[in-house]
Amino acid sequence: MEFDLILGLVFFAFCAGAIDAAVGGGGLIQIPALMNAFPNISPATMLGTNKLAAISGTTSAAFSFVRRVKLSWKLLLVIAVCALISSYGGAACVALIPTSILKPLVLVLLIVIAVYTFTKKQFGQDHQAQPITSKVLVLAGVGSVLVGFYDGIFGPGTGSFFIFYFIRFLKVDFLHASALAKVANFMTNFAALSFFIPAGHVLLGYGLVMAVANVAGAICGVKMALKYGSGFIRILFLILVSVLICRLSYQIFFAAA
């Protein structure tokens, strides 16, 4: 492994871990870095290597959030199980729905999320502690199934969708939503790796090096999120969603031209 190549991957993996820990979207940084480092890499190997690095940072972030942010274990269990099963199902159906159909739909959803979050200034600023009723568990399960399936079959913006759904329907703030999203995202990454690793679609050496850097970045990201709170996460969230909108718009309207 060449030193310059490793150094570049380590840098981008650290940045991805820091951003991903707060609002998700680490793949926006890691995947282009892998594509640049390995121009001839297959899409499956690129995604598998990215997931190996990402799950390490996600595990660290999820553990840190669960320790410091008060969450219901019953709620976490429902979210984790639903996200795991649906993500694996999405991966199994990946060839059935072309990305040419998914991209415009995801773009519209991201624009709606961005406009809603920007105009609703108090959205995600207040945490409404509520009893974990059957209705809350059903809502958590439905959202985890939908977003988990999406992550398995396509992926971009998964963290943003989890956060938005948990704020909108579970009435939590950005900080608690990020914590819940990390647990859900860990399970979707685990489901994906359960397919990619046995199939040999992972650059193990590079992925492990990136994993260490991703964990270091995640530790920093969690500390920033906990220190500055929901207002800080809301700004990062809007920035990330805006970047996703620009990226998908370019792929839909310009890259194919």
C-alpha positions as CSV (number, residue, x, y, z in Angstrom):
1,M,0.0,0.0,0.0
2,E,1.5,3.4,-1.1
3,F,2.0,5.9,1.7
4,D,0.5,8.9,-0.1
5,L,-2.6,6.8,-1.1
6,I,-3.1,5.6,2.5
7,L,-2.6,9.1,3.9
8,G,-5.3,10.5,1.6
9,L,-7.7,7.7,2.5
10,V,-7.0,8.2,6.2
11,F,-7.7,12.0,6.0
12,F,-11.0,11.5,4.1
13,A,-12.1,8.7,6.4
14,F,-11.5,10.9,9.5
15,C,-13.5,13.7,8.0
16,A,-16.3,11.3,7.0
17,G,-16.4,9.9,10.5
18,A,-16.7,13.3,12.1
19,I,-19.6,14.4,9.8
20,D,-21.3,11.1,9.8
21,A,-21.3,10.9,13.7
22,A,-23.4,14.1,13.8
23,V,-25.7,14.0,10.8
24,G,-24.8,11.1,8.6
25,G,-23.5,11.4,5.0
26,G,-20.0,10.1,5.5
27,G,-20.4,8.2,2.3
28,L,-20.4,11.5,0.4
29,I,-16.7,11.9,1.5
30,Q,-15.5,8.3,1.6
31,I,-16.9,7.0,-1.7
32,P,-15.4,9.7,-3.9
33,A,-12.1,9.2,-2.1
34,L,-12.2,5.5,-2.9
35,M,-13.2,6.1,-6.5
36,N,-10.2,8.5,-6.8
37,A,-7.8,6.1,-5.2
38,F,-9.0,3.0,-7.1
39,P,-10.3,4.2,-10.5
40,N,-11.0,0.6,-11.7
41,I,-12.7,-0.6,-8.5
42,S,-16.0,-2.4,-9.0
43,P,-19.1,-0.7,-7.5
44,A,-19.7,-3.6,-5.1
45,T,-16.1,-3.5,-3.8
46,M,-16.2,0.2,-3.4
47,L,-19.5,0.0,-1.4
48,G,-18.2,-2.9,0.6
49,T,-14.9,-1.1,1.6
50,N,-16.9,2.0,2.4
51,K,-19.2,0.1,4.6
52,L,-16.4,-1.6,6.5
53,A,-14.9,1.8,7.3
54,A,-18.2,3.4,8.0
55,I,-19.5,0.7,10.4
56,S,-16.5,1.2,12.7
57,G,-17.2,4.9,13.1
58,T,-20.9,4.3,13.3
59,T,-20.4,1.7,16.1
60,S,-18.2,4.2,18.1
61,A,-20.7,7.0,17.6
62,A,-23.7,4.9,18.5
63,F,-22.0,3.6,21.7
64,S,-21.0,7.2,22.7
65,F,-24.5,8.5,22.1
66,V,-26.3,5.7,23.9
67,R,-24.0,6.3,26.9
68,R,-24.6,10.0,27.1
69,V,-28.1,10.6,25.6
70,K,-31.0,9.0,27.5
71,L,-32.9,6.7,25.1
72,S,-35.5,3.9,25.5
73,W,-33.9,0.5,25.1
74,K,-37.3,-0.8,23.9
75,L,-37.3,1.9,21.2
76,L,-33.7,1.2,20.2
77,L,-34.5,-2.6,19.9
78,V,-37.4,-2.0,17.5
79,I,-35.4,0.4,15.4
80,A,-32.4,-1.8,15.3
81,V,-34.2,-5.0,14.3
82,C,-36.4,-3.4,11.7
83,A,-33.5,-1.5,10.1
84,L,-31.4,-4.7,10.0
85,I,-34.0,-6.9,8.4
86,S,-35.2,-4.3,5.9
87,S,-31.7,-3.3,4.8
88,Y,-30.8,-6.9,4.1
89,G,-34.0,-7.2,2.1
90,G,-33.2,-4.0,0.2
91,A,-29.7,-5.4,-0.7
92,A,-31.3,-8.6,-2.0
93,C,-33.6,-6.5,-4.2
94,V,-30.9,-4.1,-5.5
95,A,-31.2,-5.3,-9.1
96,L,-35.0,-5.0,-9.2
97,I,-35.3,-1.2,-9.0
98,P,-33.0,0.9,-11.3
99,T,-31.3,3.9,-9.8
100,S,-32.6,6.0,-12.7
101,I,-36.0,5.7,-11.1
102,L,-34.8,6.2,-7.5
103,K,-32.6,9.2,-8.0
104,P,-35.4,11.7,-9.1
105,L,-37.7,10.5,-6.3
106,V,-34.9,10.9,-3.7
107,L,-34.1,14.3,-5.0
108,V,-37.7,15.5,-4.5
109,L,-37.8,14.1,-1.0
110,L,-34.5,15.8,-0.1
111,I,-35.7,19.1,-1.4
112,V,-39.0,18.8,0.7
113,I,-36.9,17.9,3.8
114,A,-34.6,20.9,3.3
115,V,-37.4,23.4,2.7
116,Y,-39.4,22.0,5.7
117,T,-36.4,22.0,8.1
118,F,-35.3,25.5,6.9
119,T,-38.8,27.1,7.2
120,K,-39.7,25.4,10.5
121,K,-37.2,27.2,12.7
122,Q,-38.2,25.2,15.8
123,F,-38.1,21.8,14.0
124,G,-35.9,19.5,16.0
125,Q,-35.0,22.1,18.7
126,D,-37.2,20.7,21.4
127,H,-37.2,17.1,22.8
128,Q,-40.6,16.0,23.9
129,A,-40.2,13.2,26.4
130,Q,-43.1,10.8,25.9
131,P,-44.1,7.3,27.0
132,I,-43.0,4.5,24.8
133,T,-46.5,3.4,23.7
134,S,-47.4,0.9,21.1
135,K,-48.1,3.7,18.6
136,V,-44.6,5.1,19.1
137,L,-43.0,1.7,18.6
138,V,-45.1,1.1,15.5
139,L,-44.0,4.5,14.1
140,A,-40.4,3.8,14.9
141,G,-40.7,0.4,13.2
142,V,-42.3,1.7,10.1
143,G,-39.7,4.4,9.6
144,S,-36.9,2.0,10.2
145,V,-38.3,-0.5,7.7
146,L,-38.7,2.1,5.0
147,V,-35.4,3.9,5.4
148,G,-33.5,0.6,6.1
149,F,-34.8,-0.9,2.9
150,Y,-33.8,2.3,1.0
151,D,-30.3,2.1,2.4
152,G,-30.0,-1.5,1.3
153,I,-31.2,-0.8,-2.2
154,F,-29.6,2.6,-2.9
155,G,-28.2,4.5,0.2
156,P,-27.4,8.2,-0.3
157,G,-29.0,10.4,2.4
158,T,-29.9,7.5,4.7
159,G,-28.8,9.3,7.8
160,S,-30.7,12.4,6.8
161,F,-33.9,10.4,6.2
162,F,-33.6,8.6,9.6
163,I,-33.0,11.9,11.4
164,F,-35.9,13.7,9.7
165,Y,-38.3,10.8,10.3
166,F,-37.4,10.5,14.0
167,I,-37.8,14.2,14.6
168,R,-41.1,14.4,12.7
169,F,-42.8,11.4,14.0
170,L,-41.1,10.5,17.3
171,K,-41.1,14.2,18.5
172,V,-37.4,14.2,19.5
173,D,-34.8,16.9,18.9
174,F,-31.8,16.7,16.5
175,L,-29.5,15.4,19.2
176,H,-31.7,12.5,20.1
177,A,-32.6,11.8,16.5
178,S,-28.9,11.6,15.6
179,A,-28.4,9.1,18.4
180,L,-31.3,6.9,17.2
181,A,-30.1,7.3,13.6
182,K,-26.6,6.0,14.5
183,V,-28.1,2.8,16.0
184,A,-30.2,2.3,12.9
185,N,-27.4,3.1,10.6
186,F,-25.1,0.6,12.4
187,M,-27.6,-2.1,11.7
188,T,-28.1,-1.2,8.0
189,N,-24.3,-1.2,7.6
190,F,-24.1,-4.6,9.3
191,A,-26.7,-6.0,7.0
192,A,-24.8,-4.8,4.0
193,L,-21.5,-6.2,5.2
194,S,-23.1,-9.6,5.8
195,F,-23.4,-9.7,2.1
196,F,-20.3,-7.9,0.9
197,I,-17.7,-9.7,3.0
198,P,-18.6,-13.3,2.2
199,A,-18.9,-12.3,-1.5
200,G,-15.3,-10.9,-1.3
201,H,-16.3,-7.3,-2.1
202,V,-14.1,-5.6,0.4
203,L,-10.5,-4.3,0.2
204,L,-9.7,-5.6,3.7
205,G,-6.4,-3.9,4.3
206,Y,-7.5,-0.4,3.1
207,G,-10.8,-0.8,4.7
208,L,-9.3,-1.5,8.1
209,V,-6.9,1.5,7.9
210,M,-9.9,3.7,7.0
211,A,-11.9,2.2,9.8
212,V,-9.4,3.4,12.4
213,A,-9.5,6.9,11.0
214,N,-13.3,6.8,10.8
215,V,-13.5,5.9,14.5
216,A,-11.2,8.8,15.4
217,G,-13.4,11.2,13.4
218,A,-16.6,9.8,14.9
219,I,-15.3,10.4,18.4
220,C,-14.6,14.1,17.5
221,G,-18.0,14.4,15.8
222,V,-19.9,13.0,18.8
223,K,-18.1,15.4,21.1
224,M,-19.0,18.4,18.9
225,A,-22.6,17.2,18.7
226,L,-22.9,16.8,22.4
227,K,-21.1,20.1,23.2
228,Y,-23.0,22.3,20.7
229,G,-26.4,20.6,20.8
230,S,-29.4,20.5,18.4
231,G,-28.9,24.0,16.9
232,F,-25.4,23.0,15.7
233,I,-26.6,19.7,14.3
234,R,-29.5,21.4,12.5
235,I,-27.0,23.6,10.6
236,L,-24.9,20.6,9.7
237,F,-28.0,18.7,8.7
238,L,-29.1,21.5,6.3
239,I,-25.6,21.7,4.8
240,L,-25.5,18.0,4.2
241,V,-28.9,17.8,2.7
242,S,-28.0,20.7,0.4
243,V,-24.9,18.9,-0.7
244,L,-26.9,15.8,-1.4
245,I,-29.4,17.8,-3.5
246,C,-26.6,19.3,-5.5
247,R,-24.9,15.9,-6.0
248,L,-28.1,14.1,-7.2
249,S,-29.1,17.1,-9.4
250,Y,-25.7,17.0,-11.1
251,Q,-26.0,13.2,-11.6
252,I,-29.5,13.4,-13.0
253,F,-29.3,16.5,-15.2
254,F,-25.6,16.9,-16.2
255,A,-23.5,13.8,-15.7
256,A,-25.7,11.8,-18.2
257,A,-25.5,14.6,-20.8
